[in-house]
Amino acid sequence: MSTTSLSASNPTPFPPITYLIGPATLSAYTTPRRPFVPLFICCSVTESWLRLHIFSIQCFLIENFCRNGMLDSSIETFIHMCKLGVPVSPYVLSRMLTFLVDSNRIHVILDLYGQVCKALRGQCFCVYEFVMVALLNKGKVETGLDFHSAVIERGFVVDVVACNKILKRLCKENLIGVGKDFFNVLIMGGPAPNVVTFSMMINADCKDGKLEEAIKLYKVMIEKGVSPDLVVYSILVDGLFRAGKLEEGLRLFSEALDSGIRLDVVIFSSVMDAYVRIGDLVKSVEVYGRMLKEGISPNPVSYTILINGMCQDGKVMEACGIFGQIVKCGFVPSILTYSSLIDGMCKLGNLKDAFYLYESMIKTGYEPDIILYGVIVNGLCKQGLMRDALRFFFQAVYRGVKPNVYTFNMLIDGFCRLKRLSDAVKVFIQMGVYNIKPDMVTYTVIIKGISEVGRLKMR
């Protein structure tokens, strides 16, 4: 059979081998002692079979050229495939791009950028994102920023979603400075940042305690015509409240309400918590009512905030009612919810109900933390039940809970109140055993206890 014959149903001349795989491929695999003789030219083939095998062979060659450090041959083979209109595997191209990044040949990637993007059109593969991630993985941050600028300068369109992914990665790895540089590049050269881009940078500034920078970004966002969404408002309002800037936070909250954005339970809970922190339970309840009016259902966090506020205000019965609503709605109360309610009961001297709730919490599978142990120890100390307080203290230590200075201060204060100064000193000495340094409160309590005992002796 002639080597130029095709299948009997479709007889056409067989193309030259240099046309099929390219001159670079042929020269790379041909030597005087090893002629290149592809097996498929000895067979009867159809056009579809031929295209499939050209695709397989050339993908194989591109990858193996890369593995053997023959990048130029790999690139020439890729270009030849593009001329033939043969599709290229995303995996093979990713391998080629990886080797180009590893060999610092970013200029070659830029020269091939258009062809690579065209070859991968319709595939779930973003060339820009792949190269940027590869550069960041190698710590080549400046090269990455230069690559982005070069892509934009050459007139290629970069999707802002891909840029957001890069920015998210930088923020997640705490490379906030690099993230800001990248953000500034986007502002100056594009693509134009969207609301997601701004929200990530605002969140990064708030987490870093740079509220002024976050507010500046918010204003830039407005100037650029990008409308803030729920996420942006939630981040800023929460950040302002945590920084103690209640008025500014409330102003922004009102702005969010007036903008027509449907707020969620998270931002309402932040406002409620801000009012509870300053002891304004009435305002907190008003915000809770507004949330219900907006058709937003409370979650365990918002219920816990209300319980905490009511217990701080001495309204333990009302707090118990809210606790009942949590259970009725099918929510599982958190350990913070239990702690708030137990603390309220202890402050009223209602230790019986406090211990009943404590036992109920244990049955649900919760392990008490040092905060809850501290609440109970404090309640027992206030009632003068020092033996029970010590029992709870050592129970916590036995369970692996590390005591803190506040717990020791409660015990020392409890013994001083009962004029048991020697026991207070023993507890003070125990602080050194647990490597806990006394604070100003510790010394104040002891000095006060000594002075009280001295006055009694003088009488």
MOTATA-V827687 format. One record per pair of residues at least 24 apart in sequence whose C-alpha atoms are under 10 Angstrom apart, sorted by sequence separation. I is the first residue (numbers start at 1). J is the second residue. D is the distance in Angstrom with one decimal. If there is no record, write none. Layout:
# MOTATA-V827687
I_J_D / I_J_D
This chain:
# MOTATA-V827687
17_41_8.7 / 180_204_9.6 / 197_221_9.9 / 232_256_9.8 / 233_257_10.0 / 250_274_9.3 / 267_291_9.8 / 285_309_9.3 / 316_340_9.8 / 317_341_9.7 / 320_344_9.9 / 372_396_9.9 / 16_41_9.9 / 71_96_7.8 / 75_100_9.8 / 106_131_9.0 / 176_201_8.4 / 179_204_9.3 / 180_205_9.9 / 211_236_8.1 / 214_239_9.3 / 215_240_9.8 / 246_271_8.9 / 249_274_9.1 / 281_306_8.1 / 284_309_8.2 / 285_310_9.7 / 300_325_9.9 / 316_341_7.3 / 319_344_8.7 / 320_345_9.9 / 351_376_8.6 / 354_379_9.3 / 386_411_7.6 / 389_414_9.1 / 421_446_8.2 / 424_449_8.8 / 15_41_9.7 / 55_81_8.1 / 62_88_9.9 / 66_92_9.6 / 90_116_9.6 / 93_119_9.3 / 160_186_8.9 / 195_221_7.9 / 230_256_8.0 / 265_291_7.4 / 284_310_10.0 / 300_326_6.8 / 316_342_9.4 / 335_361_7.9 / 370_396_7.4 / 386_412_9.9 / 405_431_7.9 / 14_41_8.1 / 54_81_8.8 / 93_120_8.8 / 163_190_9.8 / 194_221_8.6 / 229_256_8.6 / 264_291_8.4 / 265_292_9.7 / 281_308_9.7 / 282_309_9.5 / 299_326_8.3 / 300_327_9.7 / 316_343_9.6 / 317_344_9.6 / 334_361_9.2 / 369_396_8.1 / 370_397_9.3 / 404_431_8.9 / 58_86_9.3 / 59_87_9.4 / 63_91_9.2 / 64_92_9.8 / 67_95_9.0 / 71_99_7.8 / 88_116_9.0 / 163_191_8.2 / 168_196_9.7 / 176_204_7.0 / 193_221_8.9 / 198_226_8.9 / 203_231_9.3 / 207_235_9.4 / 211_239_7.2 / 212_240_9.9 / 228_256_8.7 / 233_261_9.7 / 238_266_9.3 / 242_270_9.2 / 246_274_7.0 / 263_291_8.8 / 268_296_9.3 / 273_301_9.6 / 277_305_9.7 / 281_309_5.9 / 282_310_9.8 / 298_326_9.3 / 308_336_8.9 / 312_340_8.6 / 316_344_6.0 / 317_345_9.3 / 333_361_8.9 / 343_371_10.0 / 347_375_9.2 / 351_379_7.4 / 368_396_8.2 / 373_401_9.1 / 378_406_9.5 / 382_410_8.8 / 386_414_6.9 / 403_431_9.1 / 408_436_9.1 / 413_441_9.6 / 417_445_9.5 / 421_449_6.8 / 59_88_6.9 / 60_89_10.0 / 63_92_6.0 / 66_95_7.6 / 67_96_9.2 / 71_100_7.7 / 90_119_8.8 / 106_135_9.7 / 128_157_9.9 / 129_158_9.3 / 141_170_10.0 / 163_192_10.0 / 164_193_8.4 / 168_197_8.6 / 171_200_7.8 / 175_204_9.9 / 176_205_8.4 / 199_228_8.4 / 203_232_8.0 / 206_235_7.5 / 210_239_9.4 / 211_240_7.3 / 234_263_8.6 / 238_267_7.3 / 241_270_7.6 / 245_274_9.5 / 246_275_8.4 / 269_298_8.5 / 273_302_8.2 / 276_305_7.5 / 280_309_8.3 / 281_310_7.0 / 300_329_9.6 / 304_333_8.1 / 307_336_10.0 / 308_337_7.6 / 311_340_6.9 / 312_341_9.5 / 315_344_8.2 / 316_345_6.7 / 339_368_9.0 / 343_372_8.2 / 346_375_7.6 / 347_376_9.8 / 350_379_9.0 / 351_380_7.8 / 374_403_8.7 / 378_407_7.7 / 381_410_6.9 / 382_411_9.6 / 385_414_8.5 / 386_415_7.2 / 405_434_10.0 / 409_438_8.5 / 413_442_8.4 / 416_445_7.6 / 420_449_8.7 / 421_450_7.1 / 20_50_9.4 / 54_84_9.8 / 55_85_10.0 / 58_88_8.6 / 59_89_6.9 / 62_92_7.0 / 63_93_8.3 / 66_96_6.3 / 69_99_8.4 / 89_119_8.8 / 90_120_6.7 / 97_127_8.7 / 101_131_7.4 / 128_158_7.4 / 129_159_9.4 / 132_162_9.6 / 136_166_9.0 / 160_190_8.3 / 161_191_9.6 / 163_193_8.7 / 164_194_8.9 / 167_197_7.7 / 171_201_8.1 / 174_204_8.7 / 194_224_9.5 / 195_225_9.9 / 196_226_10.0 / 198_228_8.8 / 199_229_8.7 / 202_232_7.5 / 206_236_7.3 / 209_239_8.1 / 229_259_9.6 / 233_263_8.9 / 234_264_8.8 / 237_267_7.4 / 238_268_9.9 / 241_271_7.8 / 244_274_8.3 / 264_294_9.3 / 268_298_9.2 / 269_299_8.9 / 272_302_7.6 / 275_305_9.8 / 276_306_8.0 / 279_309_7.3 / 299_329_9.3 / 300_330_9.9 / 303_333_9.1 / 304_334_8.2 / 307_337_7.2 / 308_338_9.7 / 310_340_9.3 / 311_341_6.5 / 314_344_6.8 / 315_345_9.7 / 338_368_9.7 / 339_369_9.4 / 342_372_8.2 / 346_376_7.1 / 349_379_7.2 / 369_399_9.7 / 370_400_9.9 / 371_401_10.0 / 373_403_9.2 / 374_404_9.0 / 377_407_7.4 / 378_408_10.0 / 380_410_9.6 / 381_411_6.6 / 384_414_6.5 / 385_415_9.7 / 404_434_8.9 / 405_435_10.0 / 408_438_8.8 / 409_439_8.9 / 412_442_7.7 / 416_446_7.2 / 419_449_7.0 / 420_450_9.9 / 14_45_9.5 / 20_51_9.3 / 55_86_6.3 / 56_87_9.9 / 58_89_9.9 / 59_90_9.9 / 61_92_9.6 / 62_93_8.3 / 63_94_9.6 / 64_95_9.9 / 65_96_9.1 / 66_97_9.6 / 87_118_9.8 / 88_119_6.3 / 89_120_8.1 / 94_125_9.0 / 100_131_9.6 / 101_132_9.7 / 104_135_9.5 / 127_158_9.9 / 128_159_8.8 / 132_163_9.2 / 159_190_9.6 / 160_191_5.7 / 193_224_9.1 / 194_225_9.6 / 195_226_6.2 / 199_230_9.8 / 200_231_9.5 / 201_232_10.0 / 203_234_9.7 / 204_235_9.7 / 205_236_9.8 / 209_240_9.7 / 228_259_9.4 / 230_261_6.8 / 236_267_9.8 / 237_268_9.8 / 238_269_9.5 / 239_270_9.6 / 242_273_9.8 / 263_294_8.6 / 264_295_9.7 / 265_296_6.4 / 270_301_9.6 / 271_302_9.9 / 273_304_9.5 / 274_305_9.6 / 276_307_10.0 / 277_308_9.6 / 278_309_9.8 / 279_310_9.7 / 281_312_8.9 / 298_329_9.8 / 300_331_6.6 / 304_335_9.8 / 305_336_9.5 / 306_337_9.7 / 307_338_9.4 / 308_339_8.9 / 309_340_8.8 / 310_341_9.0 / 311_342_9.0 / 312_343_8.8 / 313_344_8.8 / 314_345_8.8 / 316_347_9.7 / 333_364_9.7 / 335_366_7.0 / 340_371_10.0 / 343_374_9.4 / 344_375_9.3 / 345_376_9.8 / 346_377_9.5 / 347_378_8.8 / 348_379_8.9 / 349_380_8.8 / 368_399_9.3 / 369_400_9.7 / 370_401_6.2 / 377_408_9.7 / 378_409_9.4 / 379_410_9.3 / 380_411_9.4 / 381_412_9.2 / 382_413_8.9 / 383_414_8.6 / 384_415_8.0 / 403_434_7.8 / 404_435_9.6 / 405_436_6.4 / 410_441_9.9 / 412_443_9.9 / 413_444_9.7 / 414_445_9.7 / 415_446_9.8 / 416_447_9.6 / 417_448_9.6 / 418_449_9.2 / 419_450_8.7 / 421_452_9.8 / 29_61_9.8 / 54_86_7.8 / 55_87_6.8 / 56_88_9.1 / 59_91_9.2 / 60_92_8.1 / 63_95_6.7 / 64_96_9.8 / 66_98_9.3 / 67_99_8.3 / 71_103_9.4 / 83_115_10.0 / 87_119_6.4 / 88_120_7.3 / 93_125_9.9 / 98_130_8.8 / 102_134_8.7 / 126_158_9.6 / 129_161_9.6 / 130_162_9.5 / 133_165_9.4 / 158_190_8.2 / 159_191_7.0 / 160_192_7.1 / 161_193_9.2 / 164_196_7.2 / 165_197_9.3 / 168_200_7.0 / 171_203_9.3 / 172_204_9.2 / 176_208_9.1 / 192_224_9.0 / 194_226_6.6 / 195_227_7.0 / 196_228_9.3 / 199_231_6.9 / 200_232_8.7 / 203_235_6.1 / 206_238_8.9 / 207_239_7.8 / 211_243_8.3 / 227_259_9.7 / 229_261_7.2 / 230_262_7.5 / 231_263_9.3 / 234_266_7.4 / 235_267_8.5 / 238_270_6.0 / 241_273_8.7 / 242_274_7.9 / 246_278_9.3 / 262_294_8.4 / 264_296_6.7 / 265_297_7.1 / 266_298_9.2 / 269_301_7.2 / 270_302_8.5 / 273_305_5.9 / 276_308_7.8 / 277_309_8.1 / 281_313_7.5 / 299_331_8.0 / 300_332_7.6 / 301_333_9.1 / 304_336_7.3 / 305_337_8.3 / 308_340_5.2 / 311_343_7.5 / 312_344_6.7 / 316_348_8.4 / 332_364_9.2 / 334_366_8.7 / 335_367_8.4 / 336_368_10.0 / 339_371_7.5 / 340_372_8.7 / 343_375_5.6 / 346_378_8.0 / 347_379_6.4 / 351_383_9.0 / 367_399_9.1 / 369_401_6.7 / 370_402_7.1 / 371_403_9.4 / 374_406_7.6 / 375_407_8.8 / 378_410_5.8 / 381_413_7.9 / 382_414_6.6 / 386_418_9.2 / 402_434_8.3 / 403_435_9.9 / 404_436_6.9 / 405_437_7.2 / 406_438_9.4 / 409_441_7.1 / 410_442_9.0 / 413_445_6.0 / 416_448_8.1 / 417_449_7.2 / 421_453_7.9 / 11_44_9.6 / 14_47_9.8 / 21_54_7.2 / 25_58_8.7 / 51_84_9.6 / 54_87_9.8 / 55_88_7.0 / 56_89_9.0 / 59_92_6.2 / 62_95_8.8 / 63_96_6.9 / 66_99_6.6 / 75_108_9.1 / 79_112_8.7 / 82_115_7.5 / 86_119_8.6 / 87_120_8.0 / 90_123_7.5 / 94_127_8.3 / 97_130_8.4 / 98_131_7.7 / 101_134_7.1 / 102_135_8.7 / 126_159_9.3 / 129_162_5.8 / 133_166_7.1 / 136_169_9.3 / 145_178_9.2 / 149_182_9.9 / 157_190_9.2 / 158_191_6.4 / 159_192_9.5 / 160_193_6.7 / 161_194_8.8 / 164_197_5.8 / 167_200_7.8 / 168_201_9.0 / 171_204_6.8 / 193_226_8.6 / 194_227_8.9 / 195_228_6.5 / 196_229_9.0 / 199_232_5.3 / 202_235_7.5 / 203_236_7.7 / 206_239_5.7 / 209_242_9.6 / 228_261_9.2 / 229_262_9.3 / 230_263_6.2 / 231_264_9.6 / 234_267_5.3 / 237_270_7.6 / 238_271_7.9 / 241_274_6.0 / 244_277_9.4 / 262_295_9.9 / 263_296_8.4 / 264_297_8.9 / 265_298_6.4 / 266_299_8.7 / 269_302_5.1 / 272_305_7.0 / 273_306_8.1 / 276_309_5.3 / 279_312_7.8 / 280_313_9.1 / 300_333_6.7 / 301_334_8.5 / 304_337_5.1 / 307_340_6.8 / 308_341_7.0 / 311_344_4.6 / 314_347_8.2 / 315_348_9.8 / 335_368_7.5 / 336_369_9.7 / 339_372_5.4 / 342_375_7.4 / 343_376_7.3 / 346_379_4.8 / 347_380_9.8 / 349_382_8.2 / 368_401_8.7 / 369_402_9.0 / 370_403_6.6 / 371_404_9.4 / 374_407_5.5 / 377_410_7.3 / 378_411_7.6 / 381_414_4.9 / 382_415_10.0 / 384_417_8.0 / 403_436_8.4 / 404_437_9.2 / 405_438_6.6 / 406_439_9.1 / 409_442_5.5 / 412_445_7.3 / 413_446_7.6 / 416_449_5.0 / 419_452_7.8 / 420_453_9.0 / 11_45_9.5 / 12_46_9.5 / 20_54_6.9 / 21_55_9.5 / 51_85_9.7 / 52_86_8.8 / 55_89_8.4 / 58_92_9.7 / 59_93_8.6 / 62_96_7.4 / 66_100_8.9 / 69_103_9.5 / 71_105_10.0 / 75_109_9.9 / 78_112_9.7 / 82_116_8.9 / 85_119_8.7 / 87_121_9.8 / 89_123_9.3 / 90_124_8.5 / 91_125_9.4 / 93_127_9.3 / 97_131_7.2 / 101_135_7.0 / 128_162_7.6 / 129_163_7.5 / 132_166_7.4 / 136_170_8.8 / 148_182_9.0 / 152_186_9.9 / 157_191_7.9 / 158_192_10.0 / 160_194_7.5 / 163_197_8.3 / 164_198_9.5 / 167_201_8.5 / 174_208_9.9 / 192_226_9.9 / 194_228_9.7 / 195_229_7.2 / 198_232_8.0 / 199_233_9.0 / 202_236_7.6 / 205_239_9.4 / 206_240_8.5 / 209_243_8.1 / 229_263_9.3 / 230_264_7.8 / 233_267_8.0 / 234_268_9.0 / 237_271_7.9 / 240_274_9.7 / 241_275_9.4 / 244_278_9.5 / 262_296_9.4 / 264_298_9.5 / 265_299_7.1 / 268_302_8.0 / 269_303_8.8 / 272_306_7.7 / 275_309_8.7 / 276_310_8.8 / 279_313_7.7 / 300_334_7.6 / 303_337_8.2 / 304_338_8.7 / 306_340_9.8 / 307_341_6.7 / 310_344_8.3 / 311_345_7.9 / 314_348_7.6 / 335_369_8.4 / 338_372_8.3 / 339_373_9.0 / 342_376_7.6 / 345_379_8.6 / 346_380_7.9 / 349_383_7.2 / 367_401_9.9 / 369_403_9.8 / 370_404_7.8 / 373_407_8.3 / 374_408_9.2 / 377_411_7.6 / 380_414_8.6 / 381_415_8.0 / 384_418_7.2 / 402_436_10.0 / 404_438_9.8 / 405_439_7.4 / 408_442_8.1 / 409_443_9.1 / 412_446_7.3 / 415_449_8.7 / 416_450_8.1 / 419_453_6.5 / 6_41_9.2 / 10_45_8.9 / 11_46_8.8 / 12_47_9.3 / 20_55_9.9 / 51_86_7.3 / 52_87_9.5 / 90_125_6.9 / 127_162_9.8 / 128_163_8.9 / 129_164_9.9 / 161_196_8.7 / 196_231_8.7 / 199_234_9.9 / 200_235_9.6 / 231_266_9.9 / 235_270_10.0 / 238_273_9.7 / 242_277_9.9 / 266_301_8.5 / 267_302_10.0 / 269_304_9.6 / 270_305_9.1 / 273_308_9.1 / 277_312_9.8 / 301_336_9.2 / 304_339_9.8 / 305_340_8.9 / 308_343_9.0 / 309_344_9.7 / 312_347_9.1 / 336_371_8.9 / 339_374_9.6 / 340_375_8.8 / 343_378_8.9 / 344_379_9.6 / 347_382_8.3 / 371_406_9.4 / 375_410_9.6 / 378_413_9.4 / 379_414_9.9 / 382_417_8.7 / 406_441_8.8 / 409_444_9.8 / 410_445_9.4 / 413_448_9.3 / 417_452_9.0 / 5_41_8.6 / 6_42_9.8 / 7_43_8.7 / 8_44_8.0 / 9_45_9.9 / 10_46_6.9 / 11_47_9.9 / 14_50_9.9 / 21_57_8.2 / 22_58_9.3 / 25_61_7.7 / 51_87_9.5 / 63_99_9.8 / 72_108_10.0 / 79_115_8.0 / 82_118_8.9 / 90_126_9.7 / 94_130_7.8 / 98_134_7.1 / 102_138_8.4 / 104_140_9.9 / 126_162_7.9 / 129_165_8.0 / 130_166_9.9 / 133_169_8.8 / 142_178_8.8 / 145_181_8.3 / 149_185_7.5 / 153_189_8.4 / 160_196_9.5 / 161_197_8.7 / 164_200_8.4 / 168_204_9.9 / 195_231_9.1 / 196_232_8.6 / 199_235_7.9 / 203_239_8.6 / 206_242_9.7 / 230_266_9.9 / 231_267_9.1 / 234_270_8.3 / 238_274_8.8 / 241_277_9.5 / 265_301_9.0 / 266_302_8.1 / 269_305_7.4 / 273_309_8.2 / 276_312_8.6 / 301_337_8.4 / 304_340_7.7 / 308_344_8.1 / 311_347_8.7 / 335_371_9.7 / 336_372_8.3 / 339_375_7.2 / 343_379_7.6 / 346_382_8.7 / 347_383_9.7 / 370_406_9.8 / 371_407_8.8 / 374_410_8.1 / 378_414_8.2 / 381_417_8.9 / 405_441_9.2 / 406_442_8.6 / 409_445_7.6 / 413_449_7.9 / 416_452_8.5 / 417_453_10.0 / 3_40_9.3 / 4_41_7.4 / 5_42_8.8 / 6_43_7.8 / 7_44_4.9 / 8_45_9.1 / 9_46_8.4 / 10_47_8.3 / 20_57_9.9 / 21_58_6.7 / 25_62_9.2 / 28_65_9.2 / 75_112_8.8 / 78_115_9.3 / 79_116_9.2 / 82_119_7.0 / 90_127_9.6 / 94_131_9.0 / 97_134_9.0 / 98_135_9.4 / 101_138_9.1 / 106_143_8.5 / 110_147_7.9 / 114_151_9.7 / 129_166_7.3 / 141_178_7.5 / 145_182_6.6 / 148_185_8.5 / 149_186_8.9 / 152_189_7.1 / 153_190_10.0 / 160_197_8.4 / 187_224_9.6 / 195_232_8.0 / 199_236_9.3 / 202_239_9.8 / 206_243_9.5 / 230_267_8.5 / 234_271_9.9 / 237_274_9.9 / 265_302_7.6 / 269_306_9.2 / 272_309_9.1 / 276_313_9.5 / 300_337_8.3 / 304_341_9.0 / 307_344_9.1 / 311_348_9.5 / 335_372_8.2 / 339_376_9.0 / 342_379_9.2 / 346_383_9.1 / 370_407_8.3 / 374_411_9.7 / 377_414_9.5 / 381_418_9.7 / 390_427_9.8 / 405_442_8.1 / 409_446_9.2 / 412_449_9.1 / 416_453_8.8 / 419_456_9.7 / 3_41_5.7 / 4_42_8.4 / 5_43_8.2 / 6_44_4.9 / 7_45_5.3 / 8_46_9.1 / 20_58_9.1 / 78_116_8.9 / 81_119_9.3 / 106_144_9.5 / 109_147_9.4 / 113_151_8.2 / 141_179_10.0 / 144_182_9.2 / 148_186_9.1 / 152_190_7.4 / 2_41_9.2 / 3_42_5.5 / 4_43_9.3 / 5_44_6.5 / 6_45_5.2 / 7_46_5.9 / 101_140_9.9 / 104_143_9.4 / 117_156_9.8 / 142_181_9.6 / 146_185_9.6 / 149_188_9.8 / 152_191_8.3 / 2_42_7.9 / 3_43_7.5 / 4_44_8.9 / 5_45_8.3 / 6_46_6.4 / 7_47_9.1 / 21_61_9.2 / 25_65_9.2 / 106_146_9.8 / 107_147_8.7 / 110_150_7.6 / 111_151_9.9 / 114_154_9.7 / 142_182_9.6 / 145_185_7.7 / 149_189_7.2 / 1_42_8.0 / 2_43_9.2 / 3_44_8.5 / 6_47_8.5 / 78_119_9.6 / 106_147_7.5 / 110_151_7.0 / 113_154_9.8 / 114_155_10.0 / 141_182_9.5 / 145_186_10.0 / 148_189_9.4 / 149_190_8.7 / 1_43_8.6 / 2_44_9.4 / 28_70_9.3 / 109_151_10.0 / 114_156_7.8 / 148_190_9.5 / 1_44_8.9 / 107_150_9.4 / 111_154_9.7 / 113_156_8.7 / 6_50_9.9 / 110_154_8.7 / 28_73_7.7 / 27_73_9.6 / 24_72_8.9 / 25_73_6.7 / 24_73_5.9 / 25_74_8.4 / 23_73_9.5 / 24_74_8.7 / 22_73_9.7 / 24_75_9.7 / 25_76_8.2 / 24_76_6.7 / 25_77_6.6 / 23_76_8.8 / 24_77_7.0 / 22_76_7.9 / 23_77_8.6 / 22_77_6.4 / 25_80_9.8 / 21_77_7.2 / 22_78_9.5 / 24_80_9.4 / 21_78_9.9 / 22_79_9.3 / 23_80_9.1 / 22_80_6.1 / 21_80_7.5 / 22_81_8.4 / 20_80_8.6 / 21_81_7.9 / 19_80_8.6 / 20_81_8.6 / 22_84_9.9 / 21_84_9.6 / 20_84_8.1 / 19_84_8.7
